[in-house]
Amino acid sequence: MVNVPKLLRRGLLAASLMAVSALSLRAQTPAASTFAPLPPAESITTNSGMETDANGDNWPDGWPQLKAGGSWENEEGNHFIRMTSPSPGAMVMLYTEIPIPAGTQALELTWRQRVTGLKRGKNSWFDARIMMEFMDASRAKVSPAPNPAATGKDTAGWVTRSASFLVPEGAVYLKFMPALFNVEAGTFDLDDIVIKPVDAAPIKAAADAAATARAEKLAAQTAANQAKVAAKIEAGGAILSNGNFETPNKAGDFAADWAKAGTWETDADTGNRFLRLTSTEPGKTVMNFRSVILPAGVKAFELTLRWRITNLKPGEMGWFDARIMMDIKDAAGKKLSPGPGPLYSRNNTKDGAWVERTTSFLVPEGGVTLDLMPSLFQVKAGTFDLDDIVLKPTDPAIILAKQKAREEAAAKARVPVEQDNKAKWPPAIKAQGNRLVTIDGGKEVWLQGVNVPSLEWSVTGEQVHKSVVVGLDEWKGNVIRLPVKHDYWFGRKGQTDGGAAYRAIIDQCITLAANRGAYLVLDLHVYRAPKDEYLEFWTDAATRYKNHPAVIFDLMNEPFDTSWEVWRNGGFVGEKLTPDQAAFLSAEDKAKAQGFQSPGMQKMLDTVRATGAKNMVLVGGLDYAYRLDGIMEGYGLDDPNGQGIIYACHIYPWKSQWQKMLLNAAAKYPILLGEVGADAKKMTFMPLEQQEDWETWTPAILGLIQHHKLNWTAWCFHPGASPRMLLDWDYTPTPFWGQQAKDALGGKQFPPPDRLR
């Protein structure tokens, strides 16, 4: 028993009792510690022996009541606090916050405890324990905290225990938390709890000595482990053993050296063994884990593997997918930065086939182990197969050169943020006959520019700001068409900010264009027919950019597969998709395309106008926004309260009947060829013979545009989206489309086509 006489405890000053009785589950926080240092032998806890109950509430003064499972017991005149588990898994905790005297550098805790009937919980730390943490004057946690004093089994009656620990700088309070921590059952008795300031020097010396010993032991063990790896490599072995999953463990029920997570599969045809991870519960991560000791002195590694992904349904967040996460740790198990980026995919492998993946990475200074974590990370469903994982050293200079190139490319892609400069904005325009003219003065405006894509498939875009500037300043356009996605706009695809960052990117695109006296077409890049969710988008977007003179609203990208009646006025859309139509759609969009009630284009336009926005509106016809013959047949939209309508036509080398589908409408209404372009590599979703060669089609379409003074935005100002105008992110024009389009934007004249297609 702690040598603190019971009579001394009963004789504590009333003022001390009153001060400590203020402690509870929510102790008041003074601005800073005002407690003077106590004599070394005096406890900073009051009523340590649990004997005093001055207010007669059947609970020891100075100690907070438990919410559940607490009692004040008396055995042969000795009082103590008892914690009893009321139900399996319940948390029973005595929580108090103890002021630390100013200047205290170390504390010693002594106490008596008795543990009976203890049954641990599901985890090893679900036991009887005393937890402690430090807080500063603002109640923020201060580290390091003392180690918990844990007990995992019954004691032989009452036992005395003690612990000493340093007080970190800035600590004002000690959170003292004895607990039955989620145990199945048990009783935890506590008495004679004494916490007193002590000399920090011996504790610090002991801690330093222990740390040195641990470091020396770790260093020796690390050297031994790395020597084993080096010897294995010298003998022709692999850094990562059994990466092909062929060797069984001793039990013969799983691949040797791998955690038994997932299943160990055999290909029925070839006998090949591999690891399979299968999602059996939506949102639950399925993971294997492998820690690999890295050989000493190696600065970089290459990881190669084969994987096969089938039936994958990614989760809601952008990183809820099939992935291999990697961490590099030091000898003490601390994660080091920067670590390797993950290998990941949100798509099935083509035709369910195996594909090879490779990544290379540098080893941070002090890196000793590589943790591999192949996972189906919170996906809705899917199967992830892995095989032939090989880890080998590689030249760090190659990785460093690639990093430098990426950094230089990122620097080149940066565009200084601009604020609105309304003095440079273009004049607002309206429809007048088949032309666009300024509202003030009636001066004709001929829109010529490019499409800047990627915000329809990426929440951050792919250097869209740089492309806007280059398209206007260097390629001499006066309009940018900017495809966007409504789900990204509202932050529904893994974003955590409700889409704020995405909308800010679009805002800056508009500012960059407007400050250059150019226009921007905001293209809701969706297909088939209007939907109610698109009305939601236009209500928000039109309100945001209402009456901005530079902004034109493209109601939707490419309508198709409806009647003109449904296109204009709405109705049920349920036609079955053909293979070429489905080629443009994601699996999710294909499922949605089975049928829905469309509000129609007129409703889309009315939704914009209901916000008070008079901006010009762009409306695409049928057949992926190519056909405008229905407009000439009475299906045009009504716009009595706006600046007018531009009809959109998307024209490519496989489109025919130019006169009927395009030119008839162009004689009466303003037209924008919202997408136009050709590629040297023909499209695979339609017969090759249906597609005209770029050598004849490109000059013909540019001649048609110039002859009829059609507004146009070329597709596509990106090196990876066909028909591509760019060879690279240096904005080198492609010879088959980009160069001719750049020439036309710069003023070069092309002869009218010798024939209409």
C-alpha positions in Angstrom: 0.0 0.0 0.0 1.2 3.5 -0.8 2.7 5.2 2.2 0.1 8.0 2.5 -1.6 7.7 5.9 -5.4 7.7 5.8 -5.6 10.2 8.6 -3.4 12.6 6.7 -5.8 12.3 3.7 -8.8 13.0 6.0 -7.0 16.1 7.3 -6.6 17.8 3.9 -7.5 21.5 4.0 -11.1 22.4 3.0 -9.8 24.9 0.5 -8.0 22.1 -1.3 -11.2 20.0 -1.3 -13.2 22.8 -2.8 -10.6 23.4 -5.5 -10.5 19.8 -6.5 -14.2 19.2 -6.3 -14.6 21.6 -9.2 -12.9 19.0 -11.4 -15.4 17.0 -13.5 -15.9 15.6 -16.9 -15.6 19.2 -18.1 -13.1 21.0 -15.9 -12.9 24.7 -16.4 -9.9 25.9 -18.2 -8.0 29.0 -17.0 -6.0 31.0 -19.5 -2.7 29.6 -18.2 -1.4 27.5 -15.3 -1.2 29.6 -12.1 -0.4 26.7 -9.8 2.9 27.1 -7.9 5.3 24.2 -7.7 4.4 21.7 -4.8 7.0 20.2 -2.5 8.4 17.1 -4.2 6.6 14.6 -1.9 3.2 16.2 -2.2 0.6 14.7 -4.5 -1.2 16.9 -7.1 -4.2 14.7 -6.7 -6.5 15.4 -3.7 -8.3 12.7 -1.7 -5.8 10.2 -3.2 -7.1 7.5 -0.8 -10.8 8.0 -1.7 -11.7 8.3 2.0 -13.3 11.8 2.2 -16.9 12.5 1.3 -17.6 15.9 2.9 -20.7 16.6 0.9 -22.3 13.2 1.7 -23.1 12.3 -1.9 -21.7 8.8 -1.4 -18.8 9.5 -3.7 -15.2 10.5 -2.9 -14.6 14.3 -3.0 -12.4 15.5 -5.9 -13.2 12.5 -8.2 -15.8 12.7 -11.0 -18.8 10.4 -11.1 -18.8 7.8 -13.8 -21.6 7.7 -16.4 -22.0 4.0 -15.8 -20.3 1.1 -14.1 -18.9 3.1 -11.1 -19.3 2.6 -7.4 -17.6 3.8 -4.1 -16.8 0.7 -2.1 -15.8 0.1 1.5 -13.9 -3.0 2.7 -13.0 -3.1 6.4 -13.0 0.7 6.6 -10.9 1.2 3.4 -12.6 3.1 0.6 -11.9 2.8 -3.1 -13.4 3.3 -6.5 -14.7 0.3 -8.4 -15.3 0.1 -12.1 -17.5 -2.8 -13.4 -18.3 -3.6 -17.0 -22.1 -3.4 -17.4 -22.2 -5.2 -20.7 -19.7 -6.8 -23.2 -17.9 -4.1 -25.2 -19.0 -1.2 -23.0 -16.5 1.6 -22.2 -16.2 2.3 -18.4 -14.0 5.3 -17.7 -13.1 7.6 -14.8 -12.2 10.8 -16.5 -10.5 13.8 -14.8 -8.2 16.7 -15.7 -5.5 17.4 -13.2 -3.7 20.8 -13.2 0.1 20.5 -13.4 2.1 22.8 -11.2 4.1 25.4 -13.1 7.7 24.4 -13.7 7.0 20.7 -13.4 9.2 18.7 -15.7 8.4 15.1 -14.6 5.7 13.3 -12.7 5.5 10.0 -10.8 2.3 8.1 -10.6 1.7 5.4 -7.9 -1.5 3.5 -7.2 -3.0 0.3 -6.0 -5.2 -1.8 -8.2 -7.2 -5.0 -8.1 -8.5 -6.6 -11.3 -11.0 -9.5 -11.1 -13.1 -11.5 -13.6 -11.4 -9.8 -16.6 -12.2 -10.9 -20.1 -10.5 -8.9 -22.8 -12.4 -7.4 -25.7 -11.9 -8.2 -29.4 -8.6 -6.3 -29.7 -5.5 -6.8 -27.6 -5.8 -3.3 -26.1 -9.4 -3.9 -24.9 -8.3 -4.4 -21.2 -8.0 -2.7 -17.9 -5.8 0.3 -18.3 -4.9 3.8 -17.1 -4.5 6.2 -20.1 -3.0 9.7 -19.8 -2.6 12.6 -22.1 -1.3 16.2 -21.7 -3.1 19.4 -22.8 -2.0 23.0 -23.1 -3.9 26.0 -21.8 -6.1 26.0 -24.9 -6.9 22.3 -24.3 -5.0 21.2 -27.3 -3.2 17.8 -27.0 0.5 18.0 -26.2 2.9 15.2 -27.2 4.4 12.8 -26.2 1.8 11.3 -23.9 2.8 8.8 -21.2 2.4 5.1 -22.1 -0.8 3.5 -20.9 -0.5 1.3 -17.8 -2.3 -1.8 -19.1 -3.5 -5.0 -17.4 -4.7 -7.9 -19.4 -5.4 -10.4 -16.7 -6.6 -10.7 -13.1 -4.3 -9.6 -10.3 -3.5 -11.6 -7.2 -5.5 -9.3 -5.0 -4.4 -5.7 -4.5 -1.1 -4.8 -6.2 1.0 -1.6 -6.1 2.2 -0.1 -9.4 4.1 3.0 -10.4 5.1 4.9 -13.5 7.3 7.9 -14.1 7.2 10.2 -17.1 8.4 13.5 -18.5 6.1 16.5 -18.9 6.4 18.0 -22.3 6.9 21.8 -22.7 3.6 23.7 -22.7 1.6 21.0 -20.8 -0.8 22.5 -18.3 -3.2 19.6 -17.6 -2.9 15.9 -17.3 -5.9 14.0 -18.6 -6.2 11.0 -16.3 -8.3 8.2 -17.6 -8.5 4.8 -15.8 -10.8 2.5 -17.8 -12.2 -0.9 -18.5 -11.6 -0.4 -22.2 -14.3 -2.2 -24.2 -13.8 -5.4 -22.3 -16.2 -8.4 -22.3 -16.4 -8.5 -18.5 -14.5 -7.5 -15.4 -14.0 -5.4 -12.3 -11.2 -2.8 -11.9 -10.6 -1.4 -8.3 -8.4 1.7 -7.7 -7.1 3.2 -4.6 -4.3 5.5 -3.2 -3.7 7.3 -6.5 -0.8 9.6 -6.0 0.7 11.9 -8.7 3.6 14.0 -7.6 6.4 16.1 -9.3 9.8 14.5 -9.3 13.3 15.2 -10.5 13.3 14.9 -14.3 17.0 14.2 -14.7 17.0 10.4 -13.9 13.9 9.9 -15.9 15.4 11.7 -18.9 18.7 9.8 -18.5 16.9 6.5 -18.4 14.8 7.4 -21.4 17.8 8.5 -23.3 19.7 5.3 -22.4 16.7 3.2 -23.4 16.4 5.1 -26.7 20.0 4.6 -27.4 19.8 0.9 -26.7 16.7 0.6 -28.9 18.5 2.4 -31.7 21.5 0.2 -31.4 19.4 -2.9 -31.4 17.4 -1.7 -34.4 20.6 -0.8 -36.3 22.1 -4.3 -35.6 18.9 -6.1 -36.6 18.5 -3.9 -39.7 22.1 -4.7 -40.7 21.5 -8.4 -40.2 18.3 -8.4 -42.2 19.8 -6.4 -45.0 22.8 -8.7 -45.1 20.5 -11.7 -45.5 18.8 -10.0 -48.4 22.1 -9.2 -50.0 23.2 -12.8 -49.6 20.0 -14.0 -51.1 20.4 -11.7 -54.1 24.0 -12.8 -54.5 22.8 -16.4 -54.7 20.3 -15.5 -57.4 17.3 -15.0 -55.3 14.7 -12.2 -55.4 14.3 -9.2 -53.2 10.6 -10.0 -53.0 10.3 -13.8 -52.6 7.5 -15.9 -54.2 6.3 -12.9 -56.2 4.8 -15.5 -58.7 2.8 -17.1 -55.9 3.9 -20.6 -57.0 5.5 -21.8 -53.7 3.1 -23.0 -51.0 3.5 -22.3 -47.3 4.3 -25.1 -44.9 0.6 -25.9 -44.4 0.1 -25.9 -48.2 -3.0 -23.8 -48.0 -1.6 -20.4 -49.2 1.3 -18.9 -51.0 4.4 -18.8 -48.9 5.6 -15.4 -47.5 2.2 -13.8 -48.2 -0.5 -13.0 -45.6 -3.5 -15.2 -45.8 -5.8 -12.5 -47.1 -7.7 -13.1 -50.3 -7.6 -16.5 -52.0 -4.8 -18.5 -53.6 -6.0 -19.4 -57.0 -5.0 -21.9 -59.8 -5.7 -21.3 -63.5 -7.6 -24.3 -64.6 -6.0 -24.3 -68.1 -2.4 -23.5 -67.3 -1.9 -24.4 -63.7 -0.6 -20.9 -63.0 -1.0 -19.8 -59.4 -2.0 -16.2 -58.4 -3.5 -14.1 -55.7 -7.1 -13.0 -55.9 -8.8 -10.3 -53.9 -12.6 -10.3 -54.1 -15.0 -7.7 -52.7 -17.9 -9.4 -50.9 -19.3 -6.4 -49.1 -19.8 -2.9 -50.7 -17.6 -0.3 -49.2 -15.4 -2.8 -47.2 -11.7 -2.8 -48.0 -10.1 -6.1 -49.0 -6.3 -6.0 -48.6 -3.2 -8.2 -48.6 -0.1 -7.0 -46.9 3.6 -7.7 -47.5 6.6 -6.1 -45.9 9.8 -6.4 -47.8 13.3 -5.7 -46.5 15.2 -3.5 -48.9 18.9 -4.1 -49.6 21.3 -1.5 -48.2 22.6 1.2 -50.5 20.0 0.9 -53.2 18.5 4.4 -54.0 15.7 3.4 -56.4 13.6 0.4 -57.3 11.4 -0.7 -60.2 8.2 -2.7 -59.4 6.7 -4.8 -62.2 3.6 -7.0 -62.0 0.7 -8.4 -63.8 -2.9 -7.8 -62.8 -6.4 -8.6 -64.0 -9.4 -6.6 -62.9 -13.0 -7.8 -63.5 -16.5 -6.7 -62.4 -15.1 -3.6 -60.8 -17.5 -1.0 -59.4 -15.5 1.8 -57.9 -16.7 3.5 -54.7 -17.9 7.1 -54.4 -14.5 8.7 -53.8 -11.9 9.0 -56.5 -9.5 6.7 -54.8 -12.0 3.9 -54.0 -10.7 1.5 -56.6 -8.3 -1.4 -57.3 -4.9 -0.2 -56.2 -1.5 -1.2 -54.8 -0.5 1.2 -52.0 3.1 1.4 -50.9 4.9 2.8 -47.9 8.6 3.0 -47.2 9.6 2.9 -43.5 12.7 3.3 -41.5 14.1 0.8 -39.0 11.8 2.0 -36.3 8.7 1.5 -38.5 8.1 5.2 -39.2 6.6 6.0 -42.6 9.0 8.1 -44.7 8.1 10.8 -47.2 8.0 11.1 -50.1 6.9 7.6 -50.7 5.9 5.7 -53.8 2.7 6.7 -55.4 0.0 3.9 -55.8 -0.7 1.9 -58.9 -4.4 2.0 -59.4 -7.3 1.5 -61.8 -11.0 2.3 -61.8 -11.6 0.1 -64.9 -11.7 -3.5 -65.7 -8.8 -4.8 -67.8 -9.8 -5.2 -71.4 -11.5 -8.5 -72.3 -10.7 -9.7 -68.8 -7.0 -10.2 -69.8 -3.9 -9.9 -67.7 -1.9 -6.7 -68.2 1.5 -5.7 -67.1 2.1 -2.6 -64.9 5.3 -0.9 -63.9 6.3 1.8 -61.6 9.7 3.2 -60.3 10.4 5.1 -57.2 13.2 6.5 -55.1 14.0 5.3 -51.5 13.9 8.2 -49.0 17.0 8.5 -46.7 16.8 5.9 -44.0 14.3 3.6 -45.9 14.6 0.0 -44.8 11.3 -1.7 -45.6 8.7 -1.5 -48.4 5.2 -2.2 -47.4 3.0 -3.5 -50.3 -0.7 -3.3 -49.9 -2.7 -4.6 -52.8 -6.3 -3.7 -52.2 -9.8 -3.4 -53.4 -10.2 -0.1 -51.5 -13.8 0.5 -50.4 -15.2 -0.5 -53.8 -18.8 -1.6 -54.4 -17.8 -4.8 -56.1 -15.0 -6.4 -58.1 -12.2 -9.0 -58.4 -8.5 -8.1 -58.4 -6.0 -10.7 -59.5 -2.2 -10.3 -59.0 0.8 -12.3 -60.3 4.5 -12.1 -61.1 5.4 -9.2 -58.7 9.1 -8.4 -59.2 11.1 -5.7 -57.3 14.5 -4.9 -58.6 17.0 -2.0 -58.3 17.0 0.7 -61.0 18.9 3.8 -61.9 17.8 6.7 -59.7 19.0 9.2 -62.4 16.2 8.1 -64.7 13.6 8.8 -62.0 15.2 12.1 -61.1 15.3 13.2 -64.7 11.6 12.3 -65.1 10.7 14.2 -61.9 12.6 17.2 -63.2 10.8 17.1 -66.6 7.5 16.9 -64.8 8.4 19.9 -62.6 9.5 21.9 -65.6 6.3 21.0 -67.5 4.2 22.0 -64.5 6.0 25.3 -64.3 5.4 25.9 -68.0 1.8 25.1 -67.6 1.2 27.6 -64.8 -0.7 30.8 -65.6 -0.8 33.7 -63.2 -4.2 34.1 -61.6 -6.0 37.1 -63.1 -8.7 39.2 -61.6 -11.6 40.5 -63.7 -10.6 43.4 -65.8 -14.0 44.5 -67.2 -12.4 47.3 -69.3 -11.0 44.5 -71.5 -14.1 42.3 -71.7 -15.8 41.7 -75.0 -19.1 43.4 -75.8 -22.3 41.4 -75.2 -23.7 39.9 -78.4 -27.1 38.9 -79.7 -28.6 37.1 -82.7 -29.5 39.2 -85.7 -30.7 37.2 -88.6 -28.1 34.5 -89.2 -25.3 36.6 -87.7 -24.0 37.5 -84.2 -23.7 41.3 -83.6 -22.9 43.4 -80.6 -25.9 44.7 -78.6 -24.4 48.2 -78.6 -23.7 49.3 -82.2 -24.7 46.1 -84.1 -21.1 45.3 -85.1 -20.8 41.7 -86.5 -18.8 39.2 -84.4 -17.4 36.1 -86.0 -16.6 33.4 -83.4 -13.5 31.3 -84.2 -11.6 29.3 -81.6 -10.9 25.9 -80.0 -12.3 23.4 -77.6 -10.3 23.1 -74.3 -11.3 19.7 -72.9 -10.6 17.6 -69.8 -12.9 19.2 -67.2 -15.5 16.7 -68.4 -13.3 13.8 -67.2 -11.1 15.4 -64.5 -12.0 17.5 -61.5 -8.8 19.4 -61.8 -8.5 19.6 -65.6 -5.3 19.2 -67.6 -3.6 22.6 -67.9 -6.9 24.2 -69.0 -5.8 27.7 -68.0 -2.7 27.5 -70.1 -4.7 26.1 -73.0 -7.1 29.0 -72.8 -4.3 31.5 -73.0 -2.4 29.8 -75.8 -5.6 29.2 -77.8 -6.4 32.9 -77.6 -3.0 34.6 -77.6 -0.9 32.3 -79.8 -3.5 30.6 -82.0 -5.5 33.8 -82.4 -8.9 32.5 -81.5 -11.6 34.7 -80.0 -13.7 32.0 -78.4 -13.1 29.0 -76.2 -15.6 26.1 -75.8 -15.1 24.6 -72.4 -16.7 21.2 -71.7 -17.8 20.6 -68.1 -19.5 17.9 -66.0 -22.5 18.6 -63.8 -21.6 16.0 -61.1 -18.2 17.7 -60.7 -19.8 21.1 -60.6 -21.8 20.0 -57.5 -18.9 18.0 -56.0 -20.6 14.6 -56.3 -17.6 12.6 -57.6 -15.3 12.2 -54.7 -14.8 15.9 -54.0 -14.8 17.1 -50.4 -15.5 20.7 -51.0 -18.9 20.5 -52.7 -17.3 21.4 -56.1 -15.9 24.8 -55.0 -12.5 24.1 -56.4 -13.9 22.9 -59.7 -16.1 25.9 -60.1 -13.2 28.2 -59.3 -11.2 26.6 -62.2 -14.1 27.4 -64.5 -14.3 30.9 -63.1 -10.7 31.5 -63.9 -11.1 30.1 -67.5 -13.9 32.7 -68.0 -11.8 35.5 -66.6 -8.8 34.6 -68.7 -10.9 34.6 -71.9 -12.9 37.7 -71.0 -9.8 39.7 -70.1 -8.5 39.0 -73.6 -11.7 40.3 -75.2 -12.8 36.8 -76.1 -15.9 34.7 -75.4 -16.3 31.4 -73.6 -18.9 28.7 -74.4 -19.8 26.8 -71.2 -20.6 23.3 -72.6 -22.5 20.9 -70.3 -20.8 17.9 -71.8 -23.6 15.3 -71.7 -25.4 13.1 -74.2 -28.7 11.9 -75.5 -31.5 14.1 -74.2 -32.2 16.7 -71.5 -32.7 15.4 -68.0 -34.0 17.0 -64.8 -30.5 17.0 -63.3 -29.3 19.2 -66.1 -32.0 21.7 -65.2 -30.5 21.8 -61.7 -27.1 22.5 -63.2 -28.3 25.3 -65.5 -30.2 27.0 -62.6 -27.0 27.2 -60.7 -24.6 28.0 -63.5 -26.8 30.5 -65.2 -27.3 32.3 -61.9 -23.6 32.4 -61.4 -22.7 33.8 -64.8 -25.9 35.7 -65.4 -25.5 38.4 -68.1 -21.7 38.0 -68.2 -21.0 39.4 -71.7 -18.3 36.8 -72.5 -20.3 33.7 -71.5 -22.5 31.6 -73.8 -24.5 28.7 -72.5 -24.2 25.4 -74.4 -27.2 23.6 -73.0 -25.9 20.1 -73.7 -23.2 18.6 -75.8 -24.8 16.0 -78.2 -28.4 15.0 -78.2 -29.3 11.9 -80.2 -31.7 9.1 -80.5 -35.0 10.9 -79.9 -37.7 12.4 -82.1 -37.7 16.1 -82.7 -40.9 16.4 -80.7 -39.2 14.9 -77.6 -36.0 16.8 -78.3 -37.9 20.1 -78.1 -40.9 19.5 -75.8 -39.8 16.5 -73.7 -41.2 13.0 -73.3 -40.1 9.5 -72.6 -36.7 8.5 -74.0 -36.3 4.8 -74.1 -34.9 3.8 -77.5 -32.3 1.0 -77.4 -28.7 2.2 -78.0 -26.8 1.0 -81.1 -23.2 -0.1 -80.7 -21.8 3.1 -82.2 -23.9 5.2 -79.8 -22.8 3.1 -76.8 -19.2 3.7 -77.8 -19.4 7.2 -76.4 -20.9 6.3 -73.1 -19.6 5.0 -69.8 -21.1 1.8 -68.3 -23.0 4.0 -65.8 -24.4 6.2 -68.6 -25.4 3.1 -70.6 -27.5 1.8 -67.7 -29.2 5.1 -67.3 -29.9 5.3 -71.0 -32.5 2.5 -70.9 -35.2 5.1 -70.4 -36.2 8.3 -68.7 -38.6 11.2 -68.9 -36.9 14.2 -70.6 -38.0 17.8 -69.9 -36.9 18.8 -73.5 -34.7 21.6 -74.8 -37.3 24.3 -74.5 -37.5 23.6 -70.8 -33.7 23.8 -70.6 -33.8 27.2 -72.2 -36.7 28.4 -70.1 -34.7 27.3 -67.0 -31.8 29.5 -68.0 -34.1 32.5 -68.6 -35.9 31.9 -65.3 -32.7 33.0 -63.5 -32.8 36.4 -65.3 -29.8 35.4 -67.5 -30.1 36.9 -71.0 -26.9 35.3 -72.2 -26.8 33.8 -75.7 -27.7 30.1 -75.6 -26.2 27.4 -77.8 -28.5 24.5 -78.7 -27.3 21.3 -80.5 -29.6 19.4 -82.9 -30.0 15.6 -83.2 -27.5 13.0 -84.4 -24.9 14.0 -81.9 -25.6 17.7 -82.5 -25.1 17.4 -86.3 -28.7 17.5 -87.7 -30.4 20.9 -87.9 -33.1 19.9 -90.4 -35.7 19.7 -87.6 -35.1 23.4 -86.8 -36.1 24.2 -90.4 -39.2 22.0 -89.9 -40.6 24.0 -87.0 -38.8 22.6 -84.0 -36.8 25.7 -83.3 -36.9 27.1 -79.7 -38.7 30.2 -78.5 -36.6 32.8 -76.8 -38.5 36.1 -76.4 -36.6 37.3 -73.3 -33.0 36.6 -74.2 -30.2 37.7 -76.5 -31.0 34.9 -78.8 -30.1 31.3 -79.8 -27.1 29.9 -81.7 -27.7 26.5 -83.1 -24.8 24.0 -82.8 -23.6 21.6 -85.4 -20.8 19.0 -84.7 -19.3 18.0 -88.0 -16.7 15.3 -88.7 -15.4 13.4 -91.8 -18.2 10.8 -91.6 -21.1 13.3 -91.7 -22.9 13.9 -95.0 -25.8 16.0 -96.4 -24.2 19.3 -95.5 -26.8 21.3 -97.3 -29.8 19.7 -95.6 -28.3 19.2 -92.1 -26.3 22.4 -91.8 -26.4 25.0 -94.5 -30.2 25.4 -94.8 -30.3 26.4 -91.1 -27.1 28.5 -91.5 -28.9 30.7 -94.0 -31.5 31.6 -91.4 -29.9 31.3 -88.0 -26.5 31.9 -86.3 -24.6 28.6 -86.3 -21.6 27.5 -84.3 -19.7 24.4 -85.4 -19.1 23.5 -81.8 -17.0 20.5 -82.7 -15.1 20.1 -86.0 -12.0 18.2 -86.8 -10.3 15.3 -88.5 -7.6 12.7 -87.4 -5.1 10.8 -89.4 -6.2 7.7 -87.5 -9.8 6.9 -88.4 -12.4 6.1 -85.8 -13.1 2.4 -85.0 -16.7 2.6 -84.1 -17.9 2.9 -87.7 -16.9 1.6 -91.1 -13.6 3.1 -92.3 -15.0 3.6 -95.8 -17.6 6.0 -94.3 -14.8 8.3 -93.1 -13.2 10.7 -95.6 -9.4 11.1 -95.5 -8.2 14.1 -93.6 -6.1 15.3 -96.6 -9.2 16.2 -98.6 -11.7 16.8 -95.7 -9.7 19.3 -93.7 -9.2 22.0 -96.3 -12.8 21.4 -97.5 -14.4 22.0 -94.1 -12.2 25.1 -93.5 -13.1 26.4 -96.9 -16.8 25.9 -96.1 -16.5 27.7 -92.8 -14.8 30.7 -94.3 -17.1 30.8 -97.4 -20.3 30.9 -95.2 -18.6 32.7 -92.3 -19.7 30.0 -89.9 -18.8 30.3 -86.3 -16.6 27.4 -85.2 -14.6 25.9 -82.3 -12.2 23.2 -83.4 -12.0 19.9 -81.6 -9.7 19.3 -79.8 -7.0 21.4 -78.2 -5.4 18.5 -76.3 -2.7 16.0 -77.2 -4.8 13.0 -76.2 -8.4 13.6 -77.3 -9.2 12.8 -80.9 -9.4 14.5 -83.3 -6.4 16.0 -81.7 -5.0 19.4 -82.7 -1.8 19.0 -80.5 1.1 16.6 -80.6 2.3 17.5 -77.1 1.9 20.0 -74.3 4.3 22.3 -76.1 1.3 23.1 -78.2 2.9 21.7 -81.4 0.1 21.4 -83.9 -0.7 18.1 -85.5 0.0 18.1 -89.3 -3.4 16.6 -90.1 -5.6 19.1 -88.3 -4.0 21.4 -85.8 -1.7 23.2 -88.3 -4.6 23.9 -90.8 -6.9 25.0 -88.0 -4.1 27.3 -86.6 -3.5 28.7 -90.1 -7.3 29.4 -90.5 -7.5 31.1 -87.1 -4.5 33.2 -88.1 -6.2 34.4 -91.2 -5.1 32.0 -94.0 -7.8 31.6 -96.6 -9.0 28.2 -97.8 -10.9 27.9 -101.1 -14.5 26.9 -100.9 -15.0 23.1 -101.2 -15.3 21.7 -104.8 -18.3 19.8 -103.7 -20.7 19.5 -100.7 -20.6 16.3 -98.8 
